[in-house]
Amino acid sequence: MAKVITVFGATGAQGGPVASALLEDPEFKVRIVTRSASSAKAKALQERGAWVIEGSFDNPSSLEWAMKGAHGAYVMTRYSLELPDFHKQEIKQGKAVADAAQAAGVKHVVFSSLDAVQKTMGFQCHIYDSKAHVEEYMKSLGLPVTVVKFPTYYENYLSDWRLFFVKKLEDDTYELGYAIEGAALHAVSVADMGFAVREIFKNRTEWLGRTVGFSRGKLTIQQHAEILSKHLAPNVFKPTKMTVEEFSQLPSPGAKHVGDAFKYWCLGMYSWHRTETVTCWHTLLCSTLQAEVGGEDCDLFIIRPVFSLLSPPRRSH
């Protein structure tokens, strides 16, 4: 009998690829939890065989129903930087879903967490610390959990975050807004990570109790800019000259909190050196992308999600 996996955030950038990858494997039956069962993304997953439940982290009865009879659950908590106490809300919601998983006897929780910055570095980073707090709570309950940690997404150049990360300048060049002052950072194409999470669910005994950091590579933003300029020529990309402090003072909602994350990245203190880093990519995918845009491995994993940024014509190589 197929194992039921409940996926939270299945209509989003991270949970969507997880649900999609699980739907491709007959070993699993996918149950997604969404605030709107009538959304286009929810309907698309339903047409592929997903069982759609309308619910939210703020509704305990919907969490109970979502977890009932589930073998596993993919949990990622959400936050809204516009809210002054977003981190407190995220912790409350994360604890609620952990309690529901424990009550339902879920056998394998895969939780998307981040580092405990305040505990290890002495300064607050709510984007990170709230997830670390939920992770600690899950472990205190004795939940059977595997922790996964995502770095930044290449897709951020295309997402709602693009106003932070891509800006067209007066000279028609494009500025990449990661204000990390020359530091290198890990990144992934989040669309590819669903397959990695599926393997964790398929191999519960091997991965239970472990923490896994995903990475496609560690590059500077200058290197990102060079790769984008190379493959999206004649367009030119360059890294911002803005400092972390300058970024944090921008009037945009959430700039301070994103700036705190940049500060952490600048210190080079990602926990990837303390976790089991998995560099996930597939030969077939690389072969296909070589035909589309050319380039080396890391080029491909930046270019694939960003290829439609300027809708350039395909180039032959």
Phi and psi in degrees as GROMACS dihedral restraints (atoms count N, CA, C in turn):
[ dihedral_restraints ]
;  ai    aj    ak    al  type     phi  dphi    fc
    3     4     5     6     1   -64.6    20    10
    4     5     6     7     1   142.4    20    10
    6     7     8     9     1   -84.9    20    10
    7     8     9    10     1   132.8    20    10
    9    10    11    12     1   -82.7    20    10
   10    11    12    13     1   125.4    20    10
   12    13    14    15     1  -117.6    20    10
   13    14    15    16     1   121.2    20    10
   15    16    17    18     1   -88.6    20    10
   16    17    18    19     1   126.9    20    10
   18    19    20    21     1  -115.9    20    10
   19    20    21    22     1   118.1    20    10
   21    22    23    24     1   -90.5    20    10
   22    23    24    25     1   145.2    20    10
   24    25    26    27     1    74.3    20    10
   25    26    27    28     1    25.5    20    10
   27    28    29    30     1   -71.3    20    10
   28    29    30    31     1   -14.3    20    10
   30    31    32    33     1   -98.3    20    10
   31    32    33    34     1     7.5    20    10
   33    34    35    36     1  -104.5    20    10
   34    35    36    37     1  -177.7    20    10
   36    37    38    39     1   -64.8    20    10
   37    38    39    40     1   -35.9    20    10
   39    40    41    42     1   -93.1    20    10
   40    41    42    43     1   -47.2    20    10
   42    43    44    45     1   -71.9    20    10
   43    44    45    46     1   -27.5    20    10
   45    46    47    48     1   -59.2    20    10
   46    47    48    49     1   -51.3    20    10
   48    49    50    51     1   -62.3    20    10
   49    50    51    52     1   -31.1    20    10
   51    52    53    54     1   -65.2    20    10
   52    53    54    55     1   -50.0    20    10
   54    55    56    57     1   -60.4    20    10
   55    56    57    58     1   -42.1    20    10
   57    58    59    60     1   -62.8    20    10
   58    59    60    61     1   -44.7    20    10
   60    61    62    63     1   -65.1    20    10
   61    62    63    64     1   -40.7    20    10
   63    64    65    66     1   -66.1    20    10
   64    65    66    67     1   -35.8    20    10
   66    67    68    69     1   -65.2    20    10
   67    68    69    70     1   -22.4    20    10
   69    70    71    72     1   -81.8    20    10
   70    71    72    73     1    -6.6    20    10
   72    73    74    75     1  -114.4    20    10
   73    74    75    76     1   119.0    20    10
   75    76    77    78     1   -65.2    20    10
   76    77    78    79     1   -10.2    20    10
   78    79    80    81     1   -69.1    20    10
   79    80    81    82     1   -17.7    20    10
   81    82    83    84     1  -123.6    20    10
   82    83    84    85     1   148.2    20    10
   84    85    86    87     1  -112.8    20    10
   85    86    87    88     1   126.7    20    10
   87    88    89    90     1  -100.8    20    10
   88    89    90    91     1   129.4    20    10
   90    91    92    93     1  -118.6    20    10
   91    92    93    94     1   120.4    20    10
   93    94    95    96     1  -108.3    20    10
   94    95    96    97     1   147.4    20    10
   96    97    98    99     1  -114.6    20    10
   97    98    99   100     1   123.4    20    10
   99   100   101   102     1  -140.3    20    10
  100   101   102   103     1   152.2    20    10
  102   103   104   105     1   -74.3    20    10
  103   104   105   106     1   -19.8    20    10
  105   106   107   108     1  -137.6    20    10
  106   107   108   109     1   102.2    20    10
  108   109   110   111     1   -68.4    20    10
  109   110   111   112     1   -15.2    20    10
  111   112   113   114     1   -92.4    20    10
  112   113   114   115     1     0.6    20    10
  114   115   116   117     1   -67.5    20    10
  115   116   117   118     1   155.0    20    10
  117   118   119   120     1   -60.4    20    10
  118   119   120   121     1   -40.3    20    10
  120   121   122   123     1   -68.5    20    10
  121   122   123   124     1   -39.4    20    10
  123   124   125   126     1   -65.2    20    10
  124   125   126   127     1   -42.3    20    10
  126   127   128   129     1   -64.6    20    10
  127   128   129   130     1   -38.0    20    10
  129   130   131   132     1   -63.1    20    10
  130   131   132   133     1   -41.1    20    10
  132   133   134   135     1   -69.0    20    10
  133   134   135   136     1   -37.0    20    10
  135   136   137   138     1   -63.5    20    10
  136   137   138   139     1   -40.1    20    10
  138   139   140   141     1   -64.2    20    10
  139   140   141   142     1   -24.7    20    10
  141   142   143   144     1   -88.9    20    10
  142   143   144   145     1    -1.4    20    10
  144   145   146   147     1   116.4    20    10
  145   146   147   148     1     0.7    20    10
  147   148   149   150     1   -75.4    20    10
  148   149   150   151     1   145.4    20    10
  150   151   152   153     1   -91.5    20    10
  151   152   153   154     1   120.4    20    10
  153   154   155   156     1  -101.7    20    10
  154   155   156   157     1   126.7    20    10
  156   157   158   159     1  -117.7    20    10
  157   158   159   160     1   129.5    20    10
  159   160   161   162     1   -87.4    20    10
  160   161   162   163     1   121.6    20    10
  162   163   164   165     1  -172.7    20    10
  163   164   165   166     1  -177.5    20    10
  165   166   167   168     1  -156.4    20    10
  166   167   168   169     1   165.6    20    10
  168   169   170   171     1   -63.7    20    10
  169   170   171   172     1   -22.3    20    10
  171   172   173   174     1   -88.0    20    10
  172   173   174   175     1     0.8    20    10
  174   175   176   177     1  -118.4    20    10
  175   176   177   178     1    95.6    20    10
  177   178   179   180     1   -56.0    20    10
  178   179   180   181     1   -37.2    20    10
  180   181   182   183     1   -66.9    20    10
  181   182   183   184     1   -35.3    20    10
  183   184   185   186     1   -71.1    20    10
  184   185   186   187     1   -32.6    20    10
  186   187   188   189     1   -67.3    20    10
  187   188   189   190     1   -41.1    20    10
  189   190   191   192     1   -60.8    20    10
  190   191   192   193     1   -43.8    20    10
  192   193   194   195     1   -67.4    20    10
  193   194   195   196     1   -39.3    20    10
  195   196   197   198     1   -64.7    20    10
  196   197   198   199     1   -33.3    20    10
  198   199   200   201     1   -89.7    20    10
  199   200   201   202     1   -16.6    20    10
  201   202   203   204     1   -59.0    20    10
  202   203   204   205     1   121.4    20    10
  204   205   206   207     1    76.1    20    10
  205   206   207   208     1     4.8    20    10
  207   208   209   210     1   -79.1    20    10
  208   209   210   211     1   137.4    20    10
  210   211   212   213     1   -76.1    20    10
  211   212   213   214     1   -41.4    20    10
  213   214   215   216     1  -140.2    20    10
  214   215   216   217     1   168.2    20    10
  216   217   218   219     1  -147.1    20    10
  217   218   219   220     1   134.6    20    10
  219   220   221   222     1  -100.7    20    10
  220   221   222   223     1   118.7    20    10
  222   223   224   225     1  -118.8    20    10
  223   224   225   226     1   121.8    20    10
  225   226   227   228     1  -133.2    20    10
  226   227   228   229     1   126.8    20    10
  228   229   230   231     1   -86.7    20    10
  229   230   231   232     1   153.9    20    10
  231   232   233   234     1  -112.8    20    10
  232   233   234   235     1   158.9    20    10
  234   235   236   237     1  -143.5    20    10
  235   236   237   238     1   157.3    20    10
  237   238   239   240     1  -123.8    20    10
  238   239   240   241     1   110.2    20    10
  240   241   242   243     1   -64.9    20    10
  241   242   243   244     1   -14.9    20    10
  243   244   245   246     1   -72.3    20    10
  244   245   246   247     1   -21.5    20    10
  246   247   248   249     1   -84.3    20    10
  247   248   249   250     1   133.5    20    10
  249   250   251   252     1   -63.3    20    10
  250   251   252   253     1   -32.1    20    10
  252   253   254   255     1  -115.0    20    10
  253   254   255   256     1    41.5    20    10
  255   256   257   258     1   -58.0    20    10
  256   257   258   259     1   -34.7    20    10
  258   259   260   261     1   -68.7    20    10
  259   260   261   262     1   -34.9    20    10
  261   262   263   264     1   -67.7    20    10
  262   263   264   265     1   -39.3    20    10
  264   265   266   267     1   -64.8    20    10
  265   266   267   268     1   -40.9    20    10
  267   268   269   270     1   -64.7    20    10
  268   269   270   271     1   -40.7    20    10
  270   271   272   273     1   -63.5    20    10
  271   272   273   274     1   -43.6    20    10
  273   274   275   276     1   -60.3    20    10
  274   275   276   277     1   -44.5    20    10
  276   277   278   279     1   -67.8    20    10
  277   278   279   280     1   -40.3    20    10
  279   280   281   282     1   -63.8    20    10
  280   281   282   283     1   -39.9    20    10
  282   283   284   285     1   -65.3    20    10
  283   284   285   286     1   -37.0    20    10
  285   286   287   288     1   -64.0    20    10
  286   287   288   289     1   -42.7    20    10
  288   289   290   291     1   -72.8    20    10
  289   290   291   292     1   -31.8    20    10
  291   292   293   294     1   -64.6    20    10
  292   293   294   295     1   -43.4    20    10
  294   295   296   297     1   -62.2    20    10
  295   296   297   298     1   -39.8    20    10
  297   298   299   300     1   -65.9    20    10
  298   299   300   301     1   -39.9    20    10
  300   301   302   303     1   -65.3    20    10
  301   302   303   304     1   -41.1    20    10
  303   304   305   306     1   -65.2    20    10
  304   305   306   307     1   -45.0    20    10
  306   307   308   309     1   -62.4    20    10
  307   308   309   310     1   -33.5    20    10
  309   310   311   312     1   -84.7    20    10
  310   311   312   313     1    -8.6    20    10
  312   313   314   315     1    71.4    20    10
  313   314   315   316     1    33.0    20    10
  315   316   317   318     1   -60.6    20    10
  316   317   318   319     1   133.0    20    10
  318   319   320   321     1   -87.9    20    10
  319   320   321   322     1   -16.4    20    10
  321   322   323   324     1  -154.7    20    10
  322   323   324   325     1   110.5    20    10
  324   325   326   327     1  -102.8    20    10
  325   326   327   328     1   126.1    20    10
  327   328   329   330     1  -106.1    20    10
  328   329   330   331     1   115.5    20    10
  330   331   332   333     1  -112.3    20    10
  331   332   333   334     1   129.9    20    10
  333   334   335   336     1   -87.1    20    10
  334   335   336   337     1   106.9    20    10
  336   337   338   339     1  -117.5    20    10
  337   338   339   340     1  -179.0    20    10
  339   340   341   342     1  -144.0    20    10
  340   341   342   343     1   175.3    20    10
  342   343   344   345     1   -71.5    20    10
  343   344   345   346     1   154.4    20    10
  345   346   347   348     1   -87.3    20    10
  346   347   348   349     1    85.6    20    10
  348   349   350   351     1   -67.6    20    10
  349   350   351   352     1   -46.5    20    10
  351   352   353   354     1   -61.6    20    10
  352   353   354   355     1   -39.9    20    10
  354   355   356   357     1   -67.0    20    10
  355   356   357   358     1   -38.8    20    10
  357   358   359   360     1   -93.9    20    10
  358   359   360   361     1   -27.4    20    10
  360   361   362   363     1  -115.5    20    10
  361   362   363   364     1   -16.6    20    10
  363   364   365   366     1    87.8    20    10
  364   365   366   367     1     4.6    20    10
  366   367   368   369     1  -130.9    20    10
  367   368   369   370     1   152.4    20    10
  369   370   371   372     1   -76.1    20    10
  370   371   372   373     1   140.8    20    10
  372   373   374   375     1  -144.1    20    10
  373   374   375   376     1    88.0    20    10
  375   376   377   378     1   -59.6    20    10
  376   377   378   379     1   -34.0    20    10
  378   379   380   381     1   -58.2    20    10
  379   380   381   382     1   -37.4    20    10
  381   382   383   384     1   -87.8    20    10
  382   383   384   385     1   -48.3    20    10
  384   385   386   387     1   -64.0    20    10
  385   386   387   388     1   -33.2    20    10
  387   388   389   390     1   -64.6    20    10
  388   389   390   391     1   -41.2    20    10
  390   391   392   393     1   -69.6    20    10
  391   392   393   394     1   -38.4    20    10
  393   394   395   396     1   -62.8    20    10
  394   395   396   397     1   -35.6    20    10
  396   397   398   399     1   -64.6    20    10
  397   398   399   400     1   -43.0    20    10
  399   400   401   402     1   -65.2    20    10
  400   401   402   403     1   -40.8    20    10
  402   403   404   405     1   -57.9    20    10
  403   404   405   406     1   -46.0    20    10
  405   406   407   408     1   -61.8    20    10
  406   407   408   409     1   -39.8    20    10
  408   409   410   411     1   -65.1    20    10
  409   410   411   412     1   -43.4    20    10
  411   412   413   414     1   -58.3    20    10
  412   413   414   415     1   -43.2    20    10
  414   415   416   417     1   -68.3    20    10
  415   416   417   418     1   -33.3    20    10
  417   418   419   420     1   -67.4    20    10
  418   419   420   421     1   -26.4    20    10
  420   421   422   423     1   -79.3    20    10
  421   422   423   424     1   -13.2    20    10
  423   424   425   426     1    78.5    20    10
  424   425   426   427     1    23.1    20    10
  426   427   428   429     1   -63.5    20    10
  427   428   429   430     1   142.8    20    10
  429   430   431   432     1   -76.5    20    10
  430   431   432   433     1    96.2    20    10
  432   433   434   435     1  -125.7    20    10
  433   434   435   436     1   143.1    20    10
  435   436   437   438     1  -113.3    20    10
  436   437   438   439     1   130.6    20    10
  438   439   440   441     1   -99.8    20    10
  439   440   441   442     1   129.3    20    10
  441   442   443   444     1  -116.3    20    10
  442   443   444   445     1   144.7    20    10
  444   445   446   447     1  -127.1    20    10
  445   446   447   448     1   119.8    20    10
  447   448   449   450     1   -94.4    20    10
  448   449   450   451     1   136.5    20    10
  450   451   452   453     1   -82.2    20    10
  451   452   453   454     1  -163.1    20    10
  453   454   455   456     1   -66.0    20    10
  454   455   456   457     1   155.2    20    10
  456   457   458   459     1   -98.8    20    10
  457   458   459   460     1   139.8    20    10
  459   460   461   462     1   -62.1    20    10
  460   461   462   463     1   -29.7    20    10
  462   463   464   465     1   -64.1    20    10
  463   464   465   466     1   -12.7    20    10
  465   466   467   468     1   -59.3    20    10
  466   467   468   469     1   -24.7    20    10
  468   469   470   471     1   -67.9    20    10
  469   470   471   472     1   -15.0    20    10
  471   472   473   474     1  -115.1    20    10
  472   473   474   475     1   -15.0    20    10
  474   475   476   477     1   -83.3    20    10
  475   476   477   478     1  -171.2    20    10
  477   478   479   480     1   -62.1    20    10
  478   479   480   481     1   -18.2    20    10
  480   481   482   483     1   -78.5    20    10
  481   482   483   484     1    -5.5    20    10
  483   484   485   486     1   -61.5    20    10
  484   485   486   487     1   -24.0    20    10
  486   487   488   489     1   -64.1    20    10
  487   488   489   490     1   -28.2    20    10
  489   490   491   492     1   -76.2    20    10
  490   491   492   493     1   -39.1    20    10
  492   493   494   495     1  -106.2    20    10
  493   494   495   496     1   -14.1    20    10
  495   496   497   498     1  -137.0    20    10
  496   497   498   499     1   124.6    20    10
  498   499   500   501     1  -136.1    20    10
  499   500   501   502     1   127.5    20    10
  501   502   503   504     1   -82.9    20    10
  502   503   504   505     1   127.4    20    10
  504   505   506   507     1   -94.0    20    10
  505   506   507   508     1   171.0    20    10
  507   508   509   510     1   -62.9    20    10
  508   509   510   511     1   -26.4    20    10
  510   511   512   513     1   -87.7    20    10
  511   512   513   514     1    12.2    20    10
  513   514   515   516     1    70.3    20    10
  514   515   516   517     1    13.1    20    10
  516   517   518   519     1   -91.3    20    10
  517   518   519   520     1   169.1    20    10
  519   520   521   522     1  -116.9    20    10
  520   521   522   523     1   130.5    20    10
  522   523   524   525     1  -100.6    20    10
  523   524   525   526     1   128.7    20    10
  525   526   527   528     1   -91.5    20    10
  526   527   528   529     1   120.4    20    10
  528   529   530   531     1   -89.5    20    10
  529   530   531   532     1    14.5    20    10
  531   532   533   534     1   -70.0    20    10
  532   533   534   535     1   103.4    20    10
  534   535   536   537     1   -87.2    20    10
  535   536   537   538     1    71.9    20    10
  537   538   539   540     1  -117.2    20    10
  538   539   540   541     1    17.3    20    10
  540   541   542   543     1    52.1    20    10
  541   542   543   544     1    45.9    20    10
  543   544   545   546     1    86.8    20    10
  544   545   546   547     1    -4.3    20    10
  546   547   548   549     1   -70.8    20    10
  547   548   549   550     1   154.9    20    10
  549   550   551   552     1   -95.0    20    10
  550   551   552   553     1   149.2    20    10
  552   553   554   555     1  -139.1    20    10
  553   554   555   556     1   149.2    20    10
  555   556   557   558     1   -70.7    20    10
  556   557   558   559     1   151.9    20    10
  558   559   560   561     1  -156.7    20    10
  559   560   561   562     1   160.9    20    10
  561   562   563   564     1  -142.5    20    10
  562   563   564   565     1   160.3    20    10
  564   565   566   567     1   -86.8    20    10
  565   566   567   568     1   108.8    20    10
  567   568   569   570     1   -61.8    20    10
  568   569   570   571     1   -25.1    20    10
  570   571   572   573     1   -61.8    20    10
  571   572   573   574     1   -23.8    20    10
  573   574   575   576     1   -91.5    20    10
  574   575   576   577     1   -10.0    20    10
  576   577   578   579     1   -82.0    20    10
  577   578   579   580     1   -13.4    20    10
  579   580   581   582     1   -58.9    20    10
  580   581   582   583     1   -35.8    20    10
  582   583   584   585     1   -67.4    20    10
  583   584   585   586     1   -35.4    20    10
  585   586   587   588     1   -66.9    20    10
  586   587   588   589     1   -42.4    20    10
  588   589   590   591     1   -64.9    20    10
  589   590   591   592     1   -38.4    20    10
  591   592   593   594     1   -59.3    20    10
  592   593   594   595     1   -39.9    20    10
  594   595   596   597     1   -65.2    20    10
  595   596   597   598     1   -32.7    20    10
  597   598   599   600     1   -65.3    20    10
  598   599   600   601     1   -43.3    20    10
  600   601   602   603     1   -65.9    20    10
  601   602   603   604     1   -35.8    20    10
  603   604   605   606     1   -71.3    20    10
  604   605   606   607     1   -22.7    20    10
  606   607   608   609     1  -124.6    20    10
  607   608   609   610     1    58.5    20    10
  609   610   611   612     1   -54.3    20    10
  610   611   612   613     1   -48.1    20    10
  612   613   614   615     1   -60.1    20    10
  613   614   615   616     1   -38.7    20    10
  615   616   617   618     1   -69.5    20    10
  616   617   618   619     1   -36.0    20    10
  618   619   620   621     1  -104.5    20    10
  619   620   621   622     1   -10.2    20    10
  621   622   623   624     1   -60.6    20    10
  622   623   624   625     1   133.5    20    10
  624   625   626   627     1    81.1    20    10
  625   626   627   628     1     3.9    20    10
  627   628   629   630     1  -106.0    20    10
  628   629   630   631     1   160.4    20    10
  630   631   632   633     1  -117.3    20    10
  631   632   633   634     1   128.5    20    10
  633   634   635   636     1  -123.5    20    10
  634   635   636   637     1   126.8    20    10
  636   637   638   639     1  -103.0    20    10
  637   638   639   640     1   127.7    20    10
  639   640   641   642     1   -89.1    20    10
  640   641   642   643     1   142.8    20    10
  642   643   644   645     1  -159.0    20    10
  643   644   645   646     1   138.0    20    10
  645   646   647   648     1   -97.5    20    10
  646   647   648   649     1   -18.6    20    10
  648   649   650   651     1   165.3    20    10
  649   650   651   652     1   166.0    20    10
  651   652   653   654     1  -122.5    20    10
  652   653   654   655     1   108.6    20    10
  654   655   656   657     1  -130.0    20    10
  655   656   657   658     1   156.9    20    10
  657   658   659   660     1   -80.5    20    10
  658   659   660   661     1   163.4    20    10
  660   661   662   663     1   -68.5    20    10
  661   662   663   664     1   -27.6    20    10
  663   664   665   666     1   -59.7    20    10
  664   665   666   667     1   -41.5    20    10
  666   667   668   669     1   -67.7    20    10
  667   668   669   670     1   -38.9    20    10
  669   670   671   672     1   -55.9    20    10
  670   671   672   673     1   -47.7    20    10
  672   673   674   675     1   -61.8    20    10
  673   674   675   676     1   -40.9    20    10
  675   676   677   678     1   -64.5    20    10
  676   677   678   679     1   -40.7    20    10
  678   679   680   681     1   -66.8    20    10
  679   680   681   682     1   -45.0    20    10
  681   682   683   684     1   -64.5    20    10
  682   683   684   685     1   -41.7    20    10
  684   685   686   687     1   -63.1    20    10
  685   686   687   688     1   -37.7    20    10
  687   688   689   690     1   -64.8    20    10
  688   689   690   691     1   -45.9    20    10
  690   691   692   693     1   -93.8    20    10
  691   692   693   694     1   -15.7    20    10
  693   694   695   696     1  -114.2    20    10
  694   695   696   697     1    24.5    20    10
  696   697   698   699     1   -57.4    20    10
  697   698   699   700     1   145.3    20    10
  699   700   701   702     1   -86.4    20    10
  700   701   702   703     1     6.4    20    10
  702   703   704   705     1   -67.4    20    10
  703   704   705   706     1   144.3    20    10
  705   706   707   708     1  -119.3    20    10
  706   707   708   709     1   131.2    20    10
  708   709   710   711     1  -116.3    20    10
  709   710   711   712     1   147.9    20    10
  711   712   713   714     1  -150.3    20    10
  712   713   714   715     1   153.0    20    10
  714   715   716   717     1   -75.9    20    10
  715   716   717   718     1   150.9    20    10
  717   718   719   720     1   -66.1    20    10
  718   719   720   721     1   151.1    20    10
  720   721   722   723     1   -95.0    20    10
  721   722   723   724     1     1.1    20    10
  723   724   725   726     1   -67.0    20    10
  724   725   726   727     1   141.8    20    10
  726   727   728   729     1   -85.8    20    10
  727   728   729   730     1   167.4    20    10
  729   730   731   732     1   -57.6    20    10
  730   731   732   733     1   -44.6    20    10
  732   733   734   735     1   -62.3    20    10
  733   734   735   736     1   -42.5    20    10
  735   736   737   738     1   -64.8    20    10
  736   737   738   739     1   -41.5    20    10
  738   739   740   741     1   -62.2    20    10
  739   740   741   742     1   -44.2    20    10
  741   742   743   744     1   -61.9    20    10
  742   743   744   745     1   -23.0    20    10
  744   745   746   747     1   -93.5    20    10
  745   746   747   748     1     2.4    20    10
  747   748   749   750     1   -62.4    20    10
  748   749   750   751     1   149.6    20    10
  750   751   752   753     1   -76.3    20    10
  751   752   753   754     1    -6.4    20    10
  753   754   755   756     1   -64.8    20    10
  754   755   756   757     1   141.3    20    10
  756   757   758   759     1   -57.7    20    10
  757   758   759   760     1   129.9    20    10
  759   760   761   762     1    87.5    20    10
  760   761   762   763     1    -4.0    20    10
  762   763   764   765     1   -58.9    20    10
  763   764   765   766     1   -38.9    20    10
  765   766   767   768     1   -61.5    20    10
  766   767   768   769     1   -43.8    20    10
  768   769   770   771     1   -71.1    20    10
  769   770   771   772     1   -39.7    20    10
  771   772   773   774     1   -65.0    20    10
  772   773   774   775     1   -38.4    20    10
  774   775   776   777     1   -61.4    20    10
  775   776   777   778     1   -35.3    20    10
  777   778   779   780     1   -63.0    20    10
  778   779   780   781     1   -38.8    20    10
  780   781   782   783     1   -66.0    20    10
  781   782   783   784     1   -40.9    20    10
  783   784   785   786     1   -59.7    20    10
  784   785   786   787     1   -40.8    20    10
  786   787   788   789     1   -58.9    20    10
  787   788   789   790     1   -42.9    20    10
  789   790   791   792     1   -63.5    20    10
  790   791   792   793     1   -43.6    20    10
  792   793   794   795     1   -63.6    20    10
  793   794   795   796     1   -39.6    20    10
  795   796   797   798     1   -60.4    20    10
  796   797   798   799     1   -30.7    20    10
  798   799   800   801     1   -78.0    20    10
  799   800   801   802     1    -5.5    20    10
  801   802   803   804     1    66.5    20    10
  802   803   804   805     1    29.1    20    10
  804   805   806   807     1  -103.7    20    10
  805   806   807   808     1    24.3    20    10
  807   808   809   810     1   -49.2    20    10
  808   809   810   811     1   145.8    20    10
  810   811   812   813     1   -82.6    20    10
  811   812   813   814     1     7.3    20    10
  813   814   815   816     1   -60.2    20    10
  814   815   816   817     1   -27.8    20    10
  816   817   818   819     1   -74.1    20    10
  817   818   819   820     1   -12.4    20    10
  819   820   821   822     1  -106.1    20    10
  820   821   822   823     1    -2.3    20    10
  822   823   824   825     1  -114.5    20    10
  823   824   825   826     1   177.2    20    10
  825   826   827   828     1   -91.3    20    10
  826   827   828   829     1    92.2    20    10
  828   829   830   831     1   -72.9    20    10
  829   830   831   832     1   130.8    20    10
  831   832   833   834     1  -115.0    20    10
  832   833   834   835     1   117.6    20    10
  834   835   836   837     1   -92.7    20    10
  835   836   837   838     1   106.5    20    10
  837   838   839   840     1  -101.2    20    10
  838   839   840   841     1   120.6    20    10
  840   841   842   843     1  -161.4    20    10
  841   842   843   844     1   165.3    20    10
  843   844   845   846     1  -128.9    20    10
  844   845   846   847     1   136.6    20    10
  846   847   848   849     1   -58.0    20    10
  847   848   849   850     1   -42.0    20    10
  849   850   851   852     1   -62.4    20    10
  850   851   852   853     1   -42.4    20    10
  852   853   854   855     1   -61.7    20    10
  853   854   855   856     1   -45.4    20    10
  855   856   857   858     1   -63.1    20    10
  856   857   858   859     1   -39.6    20    10
  858   859   860   861     1   -62.4    20    10
  859   860   861   862     1   -42.0    20    10
  861   862   863   864     1   -64.1    20    10
  862   863   864   865     1   -43.3    20    10
  864   865   866   867     1   -70.3    20    10
  865   866   867   868     1   -32.7    20    10
  867   868   869   870     1   -57.4    20    10
  868   869   870   871     1   -40.4    20    10
  870   871   872   873     1   -67.9    20    10
  871   872   873   874     1   -28.9    20    10
  873   874   875   876     1   -82.4    20    10
  874   875   876   877     1   -49.0    20    10
  876   877   878   879     1  -130.1    20    10
  877   878   879   880     1    -9.8    20    10
  879   880   881   882     1    71.2    20    10
  880   881   882   883     1  -179.4    20    10
  882   883   884   885     1   108.1    20    10
  883   884   885   886     1   174.4    20    10
  885   886   887   888     1   -88.1    20    10
  886   887   888   889     1   176.3    20    10
  888   889   890   891     1   -53.3    20    10
  889   890   891   892     1   -53.5    20    10
  891   892   893   894     1   -66.9    20    10
  892   893   894   895     1   -32.1    20    10
  894   895   896   897     1   -55.3    20    10
  895   896   897   898     1   -45.7    20    10
  897   898   899   900     1   -63.6    20    10
  898   899   900   901     1   -39.5    20    10
  900   901   902   903     1   -78.7    20    10
  901   902   903   904     1   -16.4    20    10
  903   904   905   906     1   -85.1    20    10
  904   905   906   907     1   -44.5    20    10
  906   907   908   909     1   -69.9    20    10
  907   908   909   910     1   -36.7    20    10
  909   910   911   912     1   -56.5    20    10
  910   911   912   913     1   -51.9    20    10
  912   913   914   915     1   -73.1    20    10
  913   914   915   916     1   -22.7    20    10
  915   916   917   918     1   -97.7    20    10
  916   917   918   919     1    -2.9    20    10
  918   919   920   921     1   -58.8    20    10
  919   920   921   922     1   -30.6    20    10
  921   922   923   924     1   -89.7    20    10
  922   923   924   925     1     3.6    20    10
  924   925   926   927     1   -52.8    20    10
  925   926   927   928     1   -47.4    20    10
  927   928   929   930     1  -117.3    20    10
  928   929   930   931     1     8.0    20    10
  930   931   932   933     1    48.6    20    10
  931   932   933   934     1    53.0    20    10
  933   934   935   936     1   -77.2    20    10
  934   935   936   937     1   158.0    20    10
  936   937   938   939     1   -68.4    20    10
  937   938   939   940     1   153.0    20    10
  939   940   941   942     1   -67.1    20    10
  940   941   942   943     1   145.9    20    10
  942   943   944   945     1  -111.7    20    10
  943   944   945   946     1   139.5    20    10
  945   946   947   948     1   -92.2    20    10
  946   947   948   949     1   147.5    20    10
